[in-house]
Amino acid sequence: MNKSIQQAWVENFLTELSDDDLLRIYNDWASNNDPDDEIFSNDEDFFETYFSGKIMDAMRAVSFGEYNFNDDYVKFNGYANLETFNTISDHVDISDLAGWILDNDKMSEYDMDYFEEDMQKEFISYAEEQEEWEEVVVEDFFQENSVTWTDDFDDILKELKEWYDNKKAEAAEKEEGN
């Protein structure tokens, strides 16, 4: 599957998060899509919340699940038993989570607003390598145009060339008029 630059950027962003931050975003997804798939801290609060006064239910969920007291996280499996683990990223489909963030316009909610800035920096480097464009010209292009980020920087480079040629033609017309 050919991923968009934005999808790949969000996936990378998610893989670099702390477990606590990834857990917060994942549980937001789960609460909206599959509440039975939420992940919790494996602590006393979890047991008080889900098994308060139900000691036999807790024992059953532990006995028939894959429970380790020393693991950091816990979730219910498909049979209402407990499964524990230490690595959240092993239980989160990063690609699906990134797609949900993009589909539901949640980038700003999770402080991912600097995507445009990162993409502009990456494109400036690319443009300078390909055509020896000056950074200031590329920055002016971004200020005047809304860029749709795609997998192919060459398409954006074409837009930049057209924009730049138009600017030069406008400047030449003004010069001729004087």
C-alpha positions in Angstrom: 0.0 0.0 0.0 1.3 3.4 -1.0 1.0 5.7 2.1 0.7 9.4 1.9 3.5 11.5 3.3 1.1 12.7 6.0 0.1 9.1 7.0 3.8 8.1 7.3 4.6 11.3 9.3 1.8 10.6 11.8 2.9 7.0 12.1 6.4 8.1 12.8 5.1 10.6 15.3 3.1 7.9 17.1 6.1 5.5 17.3 8.2 8.1 19.0 5.7 8.9 21.7 6.1 7.8 25.3 3.9 4.8 26.3 1.7 7.2 28.4 1.1 9.5 25.4 0.4 6.6 23.0 -1.9 5.1 25.6 -3.9 8.3 25.8 -4.4 8.6 22.1 -5.1 4.9 21.6 -7.7 4.9 24.4 -9.3 7.9 22.7 -9.5 5.8 19.5 -10.9 2.8 21.5 -13.5 4.8 23.3 -14.8 6.0 19.9 -14.5 2.7 18.0 -14.1 -0.3 20.3 -14.5 0.4 24.0 -13.8 -3.3 24.8 -10.3 -2.8 23.5 -9.1 -0.1 25.9 -5.8 -0.5 27.7 -5.4 0.3 31.4 -2.6 0.6 33.9 -2.2 -2.7 35.8 -2.8 -1.3 39.2 -5.2 -1.3 42.2 -7.4 1.4 40.6 -8.1 -0.9 37.7 -9.3 -3.7 39.9 -11.3 -1.3 42.1 -13.0 0.1 39.0 -13.8 -3.2 37.3 -14.0 -5.7 40.1 -15.0 -3.8 43.2 -16.6 -6.3 45.6 -16.4 -9.1 42.9 -13.4 -11.1 44.1 -14.4 -14.3 42.3 -14.9 -12.4 39.0 -11.4 -11.0 39.4 -9.9 -14.4 40.2 -11.6 -15.9 37.2 -10.4 -13.2 34.9 -6.9 -13.6 36.1 -6.9 -17.4 36.1 -8.3 -17.8 32.6 -6.4 -15.0 31.1 -2.8 -14.3 30.6 -2.1 -12.2 33.7 1.2 -11.2 35.2 1.1 -9.1 38.3 4.4 -7.4 37.4 3.3 -6.2 33.9 2.5 -2.5 33.5 -0.7 -2.7 31.4 -3.8 -4.8 31.3 -6.8 -5.2 29.0 -9.8 -7.5 28.7 -9.5 -10.2 26.0 -12.4 -11.3 24.0 -13.6 -13.6 26.8 -13.6 -10.9 29.6 -10.4 -12.4 31.0 -7.3 -10.3 31.6 -4.2 -10.0 29.4 -1.2 -8.1 30.7 1.9 -6.7 28.9 4.6 -4.1 29.1 4.8 -2.8 25.6 1.8 -0.8 24.4 3.0 -0.5 20.8 2.7 -4.3 20.5 -1.0 -4.0 21.0 -1.7 -0.9 18.9 -2.0 -0.9 15.1 -0.1 2.3 14.5 -1.2 2.5 10.9 -4.9 2.2 11.8 -4.5 4.7 14.6 -2.7 7.2 12.3 -5.5 6.8 9.7 -8.1 7.5 12.4 -6.2 10.6 13.5 -6.2 11.9 9.9 -9.7 10.9 9.0 -11.1 12.6 12.1 -8.9 15.7 11.9 -7.3 15.1 15.3 -3.7 16.2 14.6 -4.1 19.5 16.5 -5.8 17.7 19.4 -2.6 15.6 19.8 -0.2 18.5 19.2 0.8 17.4 15.7 0.5 20.9 14.3 4.1 21.1 13.1 3.5 18.6 10.2 3.3 21.5 7.7 6.5 23.0 9.0 8.3 19.7 8.9 7.1 19.0 5.4 8.2 22.5 4.2 11.7 22.0 5.6 11.9 18.5 4.0 10.7 19.9 0.7 13.1 22.9 0.8 16.0 20.5 1.2 14.7 18.4 -1.7 14.1 21.5 -3.9 17.6 22.8 -3.2 19.1 19.4 -4.1 17.1 19.1 -7.3 17.1 22.5 -8.8 19.3 24.6 -6.5 16.3 26.7 -5.4 16.9 29.3 -2.8 15.1 28.7 0.5 13.6 32.2 0.5 11.9 31.5 -2.9 10.4 28.3 -1.7 9.2 29.9 1.5 7.5 32.6 -0.5 5.8 29.9 -2.6 4.4 28.3 0.6 3.1 31.6 1.9 1.2 32.2 -1.3 0.0 28.7 -2.0 -1.9 25.9 -0.2 0.2 22.8 -0.8 -1.3 19.3 -0.8 1.3 17.0 0.5 1.7 13.9 -1.7 4.2 11.1 -2.0 5.8 12.8 -4.9 7.8 16.0 -4.2 8.3 16.3 -8.0 4.7 17.2 -8.4 5.1 20.0 -5.8 8.3 21.0 -7.5 6.4 21.4 -10.8 3.9 23.7 -9.0 6.8 25.7 -7.6 8.4 26.1 -11.1 5.0 27.2 -12.6 4.5 29.7 -9.7 8.1 31.0 -10.1 7.8 31.4 -13.8 4.5 33.3 -13.4 6.2 35.6 -10.8 9.1 36.2 -13.2 6.7 37.0 -16.1 4.7 39.4 -13.8 7.9 41.1 -12.8 8.9 41.4 -16.5 5.6 42.9 -17.4 5.8 45.5 -14.6 9.4 46.3 -15.8 8.2 46.8 -19.4 5.3 49.0 -18.2 7.7 51.4 -16.5 
